[in-house]
Amino acid sequence: MNITIVGGGFGGVKAALELAKDNDTKVTLITNNKNFVYYPSLYSTATGHDHKESWVPIEFIFRDHANVKITYDAITSIDPAKKTITGSKTYKYTKLILSLGSVTTYFGIEGLDHYAFGIKSEQEIRTLQKHLFRQMGDEGVVDKNYVIIGGGPTGVELAGALGQYLEKLRVFFGLRDQKIHITVVEANPRLLPRMSKQASSAALKRLRKLGVRVETNKMVQSASAKGLMVSGKPIETQTIIWTSGVANAPFFKQNAQHFNFNPRGKVVVDDYLQARPDVFVIGDNADTPLSGLAQTAIHDGVFVARHLLQLKNNEKPKKYKTKNLGVVVPIGYNWSIYERGGIRLTGALGAFMRDAADIVGHHDILPMGHAIDTWRAGTRPRLRIPEDLSATE
Ligand SMILES: Cc1cc2nc3c(=O)[nH]c(=O)nc-3n(C[C@H](O)[C@H](O)[C@H](O)COP(=O)(O)OP(=O)(O)OC[C@H]3O[C@@H](n4cnc5c(N)ncnc54)[C@H](O)[C@@H]3O)c2cc1C
């Protein structure tokens, strides 16, 4: 059996690993990034922890899997009639799995694409860190305000970790008597709007304890070199970090004639995650109830791989069912909120759940020994000077 997978993220890598267990199956994994990115810890890498916890070379993950061929390319189109996909070259497929993830969107807010930093890729993190180092190191100032837009998990996690990191930088550069102000701006009436009200209140209390200002019910209207306009009021800042707004991978819009979409632009799939004959769409791209989570992409990858193996072995295929492992949001050192159904744990117990989730998450992709090493890399904070700080952008 030959399977082509596009996307070397949670869904694509997990599907390839599962299929690779079958010696009669040959997998071609096409992806546009040489690294697998572990998004849940990007906030931590952005605030000085070892990058090993956040990205792992794809070649390393598949080093022992001779039946997985890795190709680096960005796929831009599909021709289902000819069963081909095209990037810099055209590739034939018999069965295709698409797991292309999400991209940032600024909802058309003026100036954000130019003035906001992001933490959704290696490059974005390096750019943000260079900015922070340059401000304090070269200009000798801390910013008037470090503004994080978005009070979802990523914004809250970052807000919880940023203060400690900036404080270390401030001491490192000998900037005395300069106070650090961090503000989170959220359009919804509460933080973590997809979690319970109790979780939102706990997050608010925790952030306030860490000295973070929280502005809910506030709309960002524009960004400029001077700062932000938020619900009619200016906020002076040179450091705007956008953690809000994700949209489906642009590939689908570019090939819209071949897919059906839900109102949020996710691809409609059947009970087997199939979007059209022999084309499976999984992870963030698929219109499933828990789409948008790493655990869902992993679950989808395993499901589709097993489904294809069931078809190959003439077994009766099972229908897709969602799997909810809960959500855990770390806020500062040794403190997290874990929530699943009616269960909620906060503080050190929540932090324990987060550590467990990260070890399991890394182990989904790596053998246990490497997964623990990768997780431990993130537990060692270091004041890392961005390597190419002197390079001009
Ligand atoms: C900052 C951040 C923090 C997050 N934290 C959490 C968390 O704590 N818990 C949680 O459950 N989820 C979290 N998520 C969500 C989670 O990371 C995603 O749901 C998950 O990555 C989805 O997996 P995927 O396989 O669909 O896409 P991805 O993991 O994004 O993989 C997509 C892959 O496709 C590649 N690709 C894209 N387009 C093309 C193309 N045209 N051609 C070839 N290759 C292409 C990309 O380079 C990437 O390798 C977070 C997301 C972000 C951005």
The ligand as a Gaussian input file, in Angstrom:
#p B3LYP/6-31G(d) Opt

LIG

0 1
 C        1.304000      28.818000      19.834000
 C        0.415000      27.603000      19.839000
 C        0.225000      26.891000      21.028000
 C       -0.603000      25.762000      21.066000
 N       -0.762000      25.087000      22.239000
 C       -1.532000      23.972000      22.277000
 C       -1.687000      23.228000      23.492000
 O       -1.153000      23.593000      24.543000
 N       -2.449000      22.094000      23.444000
 C       -3.058000      21.667000      22.291000
 O       -3.724000      20.616000      22.307000
 N       -2.928000      22.338000      21.136000
 C       -2.192000      23.477000      21.096000
 N       -2.058000      24.180000      19.926000
 C       -2.748000      23.692000      18.718000
 C       -1.976000      22.568000      18.060000
 O       -0.607000      22.885000      17.933000
 C       -2.577000      22.254000      16.695000
 O       -3.916000      21.917000      16.893000
 C       -1.828000      21.111000      15.998000
 O       -0.512000      21.523000      15.686000
 C       -2.565000      20.672000      14.742000
 O       -1.869000      19.641000      14.108000
 P       -1.898000      19.540000      12.519000
 O       -1.197000      18.295000      12.120000
 O       -3.287000      19.753000      12.059000
 O       -1.081000      20.827000      12.042000
 P        0.437000      21.233000      12.364000
 O        0.941000      20.566000      13.566000
 O        0.467000      22.714000      12.317000
 O        1.228000      20.664000      11.117000
 C        1.062000      21.178000       9.824000
 C        2.309000      20.852000       9.027000
 O        2.051000      21.059000       7.641000
 C        3.123000      21.789000       7.060000
 N        2.542000      22.487000       5.910000
 C        1.641000      23.498000       5.928000
 N        1.296000      23.831000       4.678000
 C        1.980000      23.015000       3.839000
 C        2.035000      22.881000       2.422000
 N        1.296000      23.654000       1.621000
 N        2.850000      21.949000       1.904000
 C        3.602000      21.154000       2.710000
 N        3.585000      21.236000       4.057000
 C        2.778000      22.148000       4.623000
 C        3.585000      22.693000       8.207000
 O        4.889000      23.167000       8.027000
 C        3.499000      21.726000       9.385000
 O        4.640000      20.923000       9.441000
 C       -1.248000      25.325000      19.872000
 C       -1.046000      26.024000      18.681000
 C       -0.230000      27.149000      18.660000
 C       -0.028000      27.896000      17.357000

